[in-house]
Amino acid sequence: MRIWLLAFVYFAVADFASGAPVEEDWQAVWADEFEGTGQPDPEKWEYESGFVRNNEEQFYTTKRLKNTRVKNGCLVIEGHRESPVASDLTKEPAKKPPKIQYTSASLHTKGLASWKFGRIEVRYHSFRSAKAKSPGGNPFHKPHYLILNLALGGNWGGKIDDSIFPARFLVDYVRVYRKK
């Protein structure tokens, strides 16, 4: 039996993100070092809410410390196996509340910050966008925003092993650079 937990750092950036030290020809333009405690900085991060994509099994919660918080210099995104009352998790009333078995969180910068070309460092990942290809060309040659989430199951993740909970995804920092 194959069991998967997917912790995605989906960051879309163009041009270059190698994880190598930033050289003098790069200038910092945005960062979050996740200092302090409590909720992530609302001037930098927004939340996705509900069942969002890829038939994933987690319900993304909004501003719920159990699922997302800043602590000890890190962003903590935490997944739980639980069945909370849907009305406690959503702002909008639903005709039929969804069946929730897992909760997690997904943060993004959409509407707050985006970049077309540059370099993004998210601290234990790197990706050279020049390798990205799709039928319509390289998708990283347009403005993109960041998404940080812990996804459970779904089209990519497969069956969830309930013994892993609580599952934690820790991010030390996120830094964005632009060529001078």
GROMACS elastic network, one bead per residue, 0.5 to 0.9 nm:
[ bonds ]
;  ai    aj funct       b0    kb
    1   159     6  0.84521   500
    2   158     6  0.75195   500
    2   159     6  0.70847   500
    2   160     6  0.88695   500
    3   153     6  0.87144   500
    3   157     6  0.77596   500
    3   158     6  0.64553   500
    3   159     6  0.53328   500
    3   160     6  0.56779   500
    3   161     6  0.58496   500
    4   152     6  0.78515   500
    4   153     6  0.68060   500
    4   156     6  0.85738   500
    4   157     6  0.51567   500
    4   158     6  0.58846   500
    4   159     6  0.63694   500
    4   160     6  0.59894   500
    4   161     6  0.72869   500
    5   150     6  0.83615   500
    5   151     6  0.71327   500
    5   152     6  0.55960   500
    5   153     6  0.65329   500
    5   157     6  0.60445   500
    5   158     6  0.81019   500
    5   159     6  0.84561   500
    5   160     6  0.66079   500
    5   161     6  0.79345   500
    5   164     6  0.86028   500
    5   167     6  0.85745   500
    6   150     6  0.65169   500
    6   151     6  0.53192   500
    6   152     6  0.58922   500
    6   153     6  0.72357   500
    6   156     6  0.79532   500
    6   157     6  0.58731   500
    7   148     6  0.86612   500
    7   149     6  0.65538   500
    7   151     6  0.56146   500
    7   152     6  0.77952   500
    7   168     6  0.87121   500
    7   169     6  0.65801   500
    8    11     6  0.88943   500
    8   147     6  0.83339   500
    8   148     6  0.65848   500
    8   149     6  0.56691   500
    8   150     6  0.58389   500
    8   151     6  0.66530   500
    8   169     6  0.88132   500
    9   122     6  0.79454   500
    9   125     6  0.81065   500
    9   146     6  0.82624   500
    9   147     6  0.64727   500
    9   149     6  0.63685   500
    9   150     6  0.81077   500
   10   146     6  0.65398   500
   10   147     6  0.51846   500
   10   148     6  0.61225   500
   10   149     6  0.77641   500
   11   120     6  0.78767   500
   11   122     6  0.85864   500
   11   144     6  0.79445   500
   11   145     6  0.68892   500
   11   147     6  0.58493   500
   11   148     6  0.76081   500
   12   115     6  0.85638   500
   12   116     6  0.89024   500
   12   120     6  0.86180   500
   12   129     6  0.85078   500
   12   139     6  0.86342   500
   12   140     6  0.64488   500
   12   143     6  0.82620   500
   12   144     6  0.52888   500
   12   145     6  0.61029   500
   12   146     6  0.61868   500
   12   147     6  0.82319   500
   13    16     6  0.76389   500
   13    17     6  0.78244   500
   13   114     6  0.87265   500
   13   115     6  0.66598   500
   13   116     6  0.64365   500
   13   117     6  0.63146   500
   13   118     6  0.65344   500
   13   119     6  0.68235   500
   13   120     6  0.68349   500
   13   129     6  0.72044   500
   13   140     6  0.57232   500
   13   141     6  0.80040   500
   13   142     6  0.82986   500
   13   143     6  0.74811   500
   13   144     6  0.59589   500
   13   145     6  0.75131   500
   13   146     6  0.82521   500
   14    17     6  0.80132   500
   14   115     6  0.78894   500
   14   116     6  0.58466   500
   14   118     6  0.58267   500
   14   119     6  0.72698   500
   14   120     6  0.89701   500
   14   128     6  0.86039   500
   14   129     6  0.59064   500
   14   130     6  0.79419   500
   14   138     6  0.89851   500
   14   139     6  0.83513   500
   14   141     6  0.56106   500
   14   142     6  0.73317   500
   14   143     6  0.79808   500
   14   144     6  0.81142   500
   15   116     6  0.84501   500
   15   117     6  0.54830   500
   15   118     6  0.59718   500
   15   119     6  0.71894   500
   15   128     6  0.74665   500
   15   129     6  0.57766   500
   15   130     6  0.63761   500
   15   140     6  0.73649   500
   15   141     6  0.75483   500
   16   117     6  0.77937   500
   16   118     6  0.62201   500
   16   119     6  0.52868   500
   16   120     6  0.79584   500
   16   127     6  0.76974   500
   16   128     6  0.55442   500
   16   129     6  0.59422   500
   16   130     6  0.73091   500
   17    20     6  0.80977   500
   17   118     6  0.76811   500
   17   120     6  0.57591   500
   17   121     6  0.69146   500
   17   126     6  0.58771   500
   17   127     6  0.54694   500
   17   128     6  0.53459   500
   17   129     6  0.69843   500
   18    21     6  0.87040   500
   18   119     6  0.80086   500
   18   120     6  0.86733   500
   18   121     6  0.82967   500
   18   125     6  0.87974   500
   18   126     6  0.52567   500
   18   127     6  0.58695   500
   18   128     6  0.58588   500
   18   129     6  0.89997   500
   19    22     6  0.83614   500
   19   119     6  0.89249   500
   19   120     6  0.84405   500
   19   121     6  0.64753   500
   19   122     6  0.86146   500
   19   123     6  0.86787   500
   19   125     6  0.73961   500
   19   126     6  0.53121   500
   19   127     6  0.79374   500
   20    23     6  0.86052   500
   20   126     6  0.89260   500
   22    25     6  0.79864   500
   22    26     6  0.63110   500
   22    27     6  0.85047   500
   22   177     6  0.83440   500
   23    26     6  0.58338   500
   23    27     6  0.87247   500
   24    27     6  0.75655   500
   24   180     6  0.84772   500
   25   178     6  0.84705   500
   25   179     6  0.57210   500
   25   180     6  0.54581   500
   26   118     6  0.85343   500
   26   119     6  0.83525   500
   26   177     6  0.58758   500
   26   178     6  0.55055   500
   26   180     6  0.55923   500
   27   176     6  0.84872   500
   27   177     6  0.52358   500
   27   178     6  0.53023   500
   27   179     6  0.60528   500
   27   180     6  0.59091   500
   28    31     6  0.76084   500
   28   175     6  0.72589   500
   28   176     6  0.59507   500
   28   178     6  0.65037   500
   28   179     6  0.88856   500
   29   175     6  0.79852   500
   29   176     6  0.57741   500
   29   177     6  0.54210   500
   29   178     6  0.65912   500
   30   113     6  0.84913   500
   30   174     6  0.83304   500
   30   175     6  0.59905   500
   30   176     6  0.50692   500
   30   177     6  0.70896   500
   31    44     6  0.88442   500
   31   173     6  0.74700   500
   31   174     6  0.55403   500
   31   176     6  0.60024   500
   31   177     6  0.88008   500
   32    35     6  0.80338   500
   32    41     6  0.83110   500
   32    44     6  0.78426   500
   32   172     6  0.88986   500
   32   173     6  0.57639   500
   32   174     6  0.53348   500
   32   175     6  0.65338   500
   33    73     6  0.70068   500
   33    74     6  0.75016   500
   33    75     6  0.86534   500
   33   172     6  0.67074   500
   33   174     6  0.65675   500
   33   175     6  0.80402   500
   34    37     6  0.82211   500
   34    40     6  0.71563   500
   34    41     6  0.81186   500
   34    70     6  0.59905   500
   34    71     6  0.77355   500
   34    72     6  0.84166   500
   34    73     6  0.53011   500
   34    74     6  0.53184   500
   34    75     6  0.58641   500
   34   171     6  0.82851   500
   34   172     6  0.69570   500
   34   173     6  0.63544   500
   34   174     6  0.85478   500
   35    40     6  0.89829   500
   35    70     6  0.69842   500
   35    71     6  0.75319   500
   35    72     6  0.74999   500
   35    74     6  0.72143   500
   35    75     6  0.87254   500
   36    40     6  0.89886   500
   36    70     6  0.65412   500
   36    71     6  0.66833   500
   36    72     6  0.75223   500
   36    73     6  0.68847   500
   37    40     6  0.81054   500
   37    69     6  0.70060   500
   37    71     6  0.50418   500
   37    72     6  0.75280   500
   37    73     6  0.81996   500
   38    41     6  0.89667   500
   38    65     6  0.70256   500
   38    68     6  0.84356   500
   38    69     6  0.51968   500
   38    70     6  0.52584   500
   38    71     6  0.70197   500
   39    42     6  0.78342   500
   39    63     6  0.66152   500
   39    64     6  0.81098   500
   39    65     6  0.68288   500
   39    68     6  0.68982   500
   39    70     6  0.59472   500
   39    75     6  0.89589   500
   40    43     6  0.87867   500
   40    44     6  0.78817   500
   40    45     6  0.67061   500
   40    46     6  0.88494   500
   40    63     6  0.86079   500
   40    68     6  0.77846   500
   40    69     6  0.61674   500
   40    70     6  0.59080   500
   40    75     6  0.73206   500
   40   107     6  0.89268   500
   41    44     6  0.54859   500
   41    45     6  0.60875   500
   41    46     6  0.88039   500
   41    70     6  0.89826   500
   42    45     6  0.51176   500
   42    46     6  0.64402   500
   43    46     6  0.81756   500
   43   112     6  0.71706   500
   44   108     6  0.82644   500
   44   109     6  0.61773   500
   44   112     6  0.62459   500
   44   113     6  0.73510   500
   45   107     6  0.59551   500
   45   108     6  0.54716   500
   45   109     6  0.51358   500
   45   110     6  0.81177   500
   45   112     6  0.73170   500
   45   113     6  0.88977   500
   46    62     6  0.87192   500
   46   106     6  0.84887   500
   46   107     6  0.55567   500
   46   108     6  0.53325   500
   46   109     6  0.61261   500
   46   110     6  0.74067   500
   46   111     6  0.85484   500
   46   112     6  0.80832   500
   47    60     6  0.82028   500
   47    61     6  0.77561   500
   47    62     6  0.57530   500
   47    63     6  0.74852   500
   47   105     6  0.74546   500
   47   106     6  0.58302   500
   47   108     6  0.62470   500
   47   109     6  0.87500   500
   48    51     6  0.88855   500
   48    52     6  0.75007   500
   48    60     6  0.63865   500
   48    61     6  0.74175   500
   48    62     6  0.69971   500
   48   105     6  0.74326   500
   48   106     6  0.55018   500
   48   107     6  0.62702   500
   48   108     6  0.74010   500
   49    52     6  0.71372   500
   49    59     6  0.71825   500
   49    61     6  0.54378   500
   49    62     6  0.60029   500
   49    89     6  0.85346   500
   49    90     6  0.74029   500
   49   105     6  0.79104   500
   49   106     6  0.76880   500
   50    58     6  0.80637   500
   50    61     6  0.66137   500
   50    62     6  0.87333   500
   50    89     6  0.83928   500
   50    90     6  0.74746   500
   51    55     6  0.77228   500
   51    56     6  0.70729   500
   51    57     6  0.73094   500
   51    58     6  0.65972   500
   51    59     6  0.50476   500
   51    60     6  0.63971   500
   52    55     6  0.77767   500
   52    56     6  0.75634   500
   52    58     6  0.87703   500
   52    59     6  0.78940   500
   52    60     6  0.76247   500
   53    56     6  0.62469   500
   53   154     6  0.84025   500
   54    57     6  0.89499   500
   54   153     6  0.87891   500
   54   154     6  0.56208   500
   54   155     6  0.53262   500
   54   156     6  0.73375   500
   55   153     6  0.77511   500
   55   155     6  0.59141   500
   55   156     6  0.88482   500
   56    59     6  0.83109   500
   56   151     6  0.66120   500
   56   152     6  0.57091   500
   56   153     6  0.51424   500
   56   155     6  0.68462   500
   56   156     6  0.83249   500
   56   157     6  0.77920   500
   56   158     6  0.89615   500
   57   100     6  0.80095   500
   57   101     6  0.74033   500
   57   102     6  0.64899   500
   57   103     6  0.83599   500
   57   151     6  0.78710   500
   57   152     6  0.56866   500
   57   153     6  0.56831   500
   57   154     6  0.60774   500
   57   160     6  0.88473   500
   58    79     6  0.78463   500
   58    80     6  0.86076   500
   58    81     6  0.87728   500
   58   100     6  0.74131   500
   58   101     6  0.71414   500
   58   104     6  0.59395   500
   58   105     6  0.84539   500
   58   150     6  0.86658   500
   58   151     6  0.66323   500
   58   152     6  0.56826   500
   58   153     6  0.78110   500
   58   154     6  0.88984   500
   59    89     6  0.88612   500
   59   100     6  0.64709   500
   59   101     6  0.79463   500
   59   102     6  0.61125   500
   59   104     6  0.61680   500
   59   105     6  0.77460   500
   60    67     6  0.84835   500
   60    89     6  0.87178   500
   60   102     6  0.87470   500
   60   103     6  0.58860   500
   60   106     6  0.61780   500
   60   149     6  0.88542   500
   60   151     6  0.89318   500
   61    64     6  0.62125   500
   61    67     6  0.70473   500
   61    68     6  0.85416   500
   61    89     6  0.60715   500
   61    90     6  0.76130   500
   61   103     6  0.66644   500
   61   104     6  0.62225   500
   61   105     6  0.54403   500
   61   106     6  0.77985   500
   62    65     6  0.88602   500
   62    67     6  0.84633   500
   62    68     6  0.84492   500
   62    89     6  0.71500   500
   62    90     6  0.77866   500
   62   105     6  0.70994   500
   62   106     6  0.84082   500
   63    66     6  0.88339   500
   63    67     6  0.79996   500
   63    68     6  0.69733   500
   63    69     6  0.83119   500
   63   105     6  0.86035   500
   64    67     6  0.55982   500
   64    68     6  0.61742   500
   64    69     6  0.79266   500
   64    89     6  0.83758   500
   64   105     6  0.83865   500
   65    68     6  0.50546   500
   65    69     6  0.53199   500
   65    70     6  0.88030   500
   66    69     6  0.74825   500
   66    77     6  0.86167   500
   66    78     6  0.70442   500
   66    79     6  0.85832   500
   66    80     6  0.85636   500
   66   104     6  0.86324   500
   67    76     6  0.76936   500
   67    77     6  0.56145   500
   67    79     6  0.62637   500
   67    80     6  0.77135   500
   67   103     6  0.71200   500
   67   104     6  0.53178   500
   67   105     6  0.57107   500
   68    75     6  0.72790   500
   68    76     6  0.55291   500
   68    78     6  0.61894   500
   68   104     6  0.77186   500
   68   105     6  0.61271   500
   68   106     6  0.84713   500
   68   107     6  0.89072   500
   69    74     6  0.83661   500
   69    75     6  0.59532   500
   69    76     6  0.53458   500
   69    77     6  0.68629   500
   69    78     6  0.86836   500
   70    73     6  0.67902   500
   70    74     6  0.56486   500
   70    76     6  0.59992   500
   70    77     6  0.88982   500
   71    74     6  0.55170   500
   71    75     6  0.65575   500
   71    76     6  0.69790   500
   72    75     6  0.84701   500
   73   171     6  0.87906   500
   73   172     6  0.65002   500
   73   173     6  0.83394   500
   74   170     6  0.61152   500
   74   171     6  0.53967   500
   74   173     6  0.70154   500
   75   169     6  0.80439   500
   75   170     6  0.56297   500
   75   171     6  0.50337   500
   75   172     6  0.64883   500
   75   173     6  0.78079   500
   76   168     6  0.65762   500
   76   169     6  0.58742   500
   76   171     6  0.67087   500
   76   172     6  0.89991   500
   77   104     6  0.68831   500
   77   105     6  0.60779   500
   77   106     6  0.79058   500
   77   148     6  0.84849   500
   77   149     6  0.69031   500
   77   150     6  0.64936   500
   77   167     6  0.83576   500
   77   168     6  0.57903   500
   77   169     6  0.51017   500
   77   170     6  0.64666   500
   77   171     6  0.83629   500
   78   103     6  0.81349   500
   78   104     6  0.57410   500
   78   105     6  0.70928   500
   78   150     6  0.71930   500
   78   165     6  0.87852   500
   78   166     6  0.65473   500
   78   167     6  0.55632   500
   78   169     6  0.62482   500
   78   170     6  0.85546   500
   79   102     6  0.69210   500
   79   103     6  0.54874   500
   79   105     6  0.74636   500
   79   150     6  0.68872   500
   79   151     6  0.82221   500
   79   152     6  0.80244   500
   79   165     6  0.68270   500
   79   166     6  0.56280   500
   79   167     6  0.50436   500
   79   168     6  0.64327   500
   79   169     6  0.84448   500
   80   101     6  0.84377   500
   80   102     6  0.54891   500
   80   103     6  0.52742   500
   80   104     6  0.65914   500
   80   165     6  0.56906   500
   80   166     6  0.50166   500
   80   167     6  0.67681   500
   81   101     6  0.58491   500
   81   103     6  0.66282   500
   81   162     6  0.70358   500
   81   165     6  0.64355   500
   81   166     6  0.72864   500
   82   100     6  0.73547   500
   82   101     6  0.51997   500
   82   102     6  0.53252   500
   82   103     6  0.68407   500
   83    86     6  0.83226   500
   83    99     6  0.76337   500
   83   100     6  0.52274   500
   83   102     6  0.67564   500
   83   103     6  0.82282   500
   84    87     6  0.85603   500
   84    88     6  0.73355   500
   84    89     6  0.78107   500
   84   100     6  0.68198   500
   84   101     6  0.79052   500
   84   102     6  0.87282   500
   84   103     6  0.85352   500
   85    88     6  0.55439   500
   85    89     6  0.71352   500
   85    97     6  0.83226   500
   85    99     6  0.88148   500
   85   100     6  0.79803   500
   86    89     6  0.52479   500
   86    90     6  0.63962   500
   86    94     6  0.88530   500
   86    97     6  0.59034   500
   86    98     6  0.66064   500
   86    99     6  0.77171   500
   86   100     6  0.71745   500
   87    90     6  0.55759   500
   87    91     6  0.75826   500
   87    92     6  0.81359   500
   87    93     6  0.69458   500
   87    94     6  0.81711   500
   87    97     6  0.73337   500
   88    91     6  0.81770   500
   90    93     6  0.72168   500
   90    94     6  0.87728   500
   93    96     6  0.87225   500
   93    97     6  0.80775   500
   94    97     6  0.55332   500
   94    98     6  0.81359   500
   97   100     6  0.88096   500
  100   103     6  0.74656   500
  102   152     6  0.80075   500
  103   152     6  0.89197   500
  104   149     6  0.77723   500
  104   150     6  0.63052   500
  104   151     6  0.73213   500
  104   152     6  0.82983   500
  105   148     6  0.83881   500
  105   149     6  0.58190   500
  105   150     6  0.64314   500
  105   151     6  0.82482   500
  106   147     6  0.68623   500
  106   148     6  0.56977   500
  106   150     6  0.67570   500
  106   151     6  0.83020   500
  107   146     6  0.80568   500
  107   147     6  0.56131   500
  107   148     6  0.51934   500
  107   149     6  0.62153   500
  108   111     6  0.88446   500
  108   112     6  0.86312   500
  108   145     6  0.70307   500
  108   146     6  0.53075   500
  108   148     6  0.63216   500
  108   149     6  0.85384   500
  109   112     6  0.51658   500
  109   113     6  0.53535   500
  109   114     6  0.69735   500
  109   145     6  0.55577   500
  109   146     6  0.54434   500
  109   147     6  0.68942   500
  110   113     6  0.61660   500
  110   114     6  0.68093   500
  110   144     6  0.81640   500
  110   145     6  0.55136   500
  110   146     6  0.72168   500
  110   147     6  0.84229   500
  111   114     6  0.76565   500
  111   145     6  0.84127   500
  112   145     6  0.86129   500
  113   144     6  0.86695   500
  113   145     6  0.64737   500
  113   146     6  0.83265   500
  114   143     6  0.60378   500
  114   144     6  0.52737   500
  114   146     6  0.75115   500
  115   118     6  0.70171   500
  115   142     6  0.80590   500
  115   143     6  0.50109   500
  115   144     6  0.55369   500
  115   145     6  0.65814   500
  115   176     6  0.86045   500
  115   178     6  0.88222   500
  116   140     6  0.75136   500
  116   141     6  0.65020   500
  116   142     6  0.51938   500
  116   144     6  0.61857   500
  116   145     6  0.88822   500
  117   140     6  0.80730   500
  117   141     6  0.72071   500
  117   142     6  0.78195   500
  117   143     6  0.75733   500
  117   177     6  0.89675   500
  117   178     6  0.69896   500
  117   179     6  0.84115   500
  118   176     6  0.71149   500
  118   177     6  0.55945   500
  118   179     6  0.65350   500
  119   175     6  0.81505   500
  119   176     6  0.57031   500
  119   178     6  0.63103   500
  119   179     6  0.82968   500
  120   126     6  0.84444   500
  120   174     6  0.71570   500
  120   175     6  0.56228   500
  120   177     6  0.63032   500
  120   178     6  0.89429   500
  121   125     6  0.77999   500
  121   126     6  0.72271   500
  121   173     6  0.77946   500
  121   174     6  0.56069   500
  121   175     6  0.50718   500
  121   176     6  0.64348   500
  121   177     6  0.83862   500
  122   125     6  0.64110   500
  122   126     6  0.77191   500
  122   171     6  0.71481   500
  122   172     6  0.76197   500
  122   173     6  0.58960   500
  122   175     6  0.65872   500
  122   176     6  0.88563   500
  123   126     6  0.87206   500
  123   171     6  0.62474   500
  123   172     6  0.57107   500
  123   173     6  0.57698   500
  123   174     6  0.67859   500
  123   175     6  0.88546   500
  124   171     6  0.88626   500
  127   130     6  0.87967   500
  127   131     6  0.83646   500
  128   131     6  0.59453   500
  128   132     6  0.76763   500
  129   132     6  0.52673   500
  129   133     6  0.87134   500
  129   138     6  0.80417   500
  129   139     6  0.87710   500
  129   140     6  0.65470   500
  130   133     6  0.79412   500
  130   138     6  0.75108   500
  130   140     6  0.82709   500
  131   138     6  0.82675   500
  132   137     6  0.84342   500
  132   138     6  0.57108   500
  132   139     6  0.71505   500
  132   140     6  0.75089   500
  133   136     6  0.79760   500
  133   137     6  0.57440   500
  133   139     6  0.70335   500
  133   140     6  0.89683   500
  134   137     6  0.51588   500
  134   138     6  0.59799   500
  134   139     6  0.68790   500
  135   138     6  0.83196   500
  136   139     6  0.74344   500
  137   140     6  0.88496   500
  137   141     6  0.85956   500
  138   141     6  0.60923   500
  138   142     6  0.88782   500
  139   142     6  0.67525   500
  140   143     6  0.74529   500
  140   144     6  0.74008   500
  141   144     6  0.87602   500
  148   171     6  0.87932   500
  149   169     6  0.80511   500
  150   167     6  0.85697   500
  150   168     6  0.79782   500
  150   169     6  0.65429   500
  151   154     6  0.82319   500
  151   157     6  0.79627   500
  152   157     6  0.63942   500
  152   158     6  0.82697   500
  152   159     6  0.86096   500
  152   160     6  0.68512   500
  153   156     6  0.67934   500
  153   159     6  0.56837   500
  153   160     6  0.56666   500
  154   157     6  0.52172   500
  154   158     6  0.56997   500
  154   159     6  0.78060   500
  155   158     6  0.64528   500
  157   160     6  0.76776   500
  160   163     6  0.87962   500
  160   164     6  0.85669   500
  161   164     6  0.61260   500
  161   165     6  0.84365   500
  162   165     6  0.61925   500
  162   166     6  0.89873   500
  163   166     6  0.84699   500
  164   167     6  0.59205   500
  165   168     6  0.83159   500
  171   174     6  0.76677   500
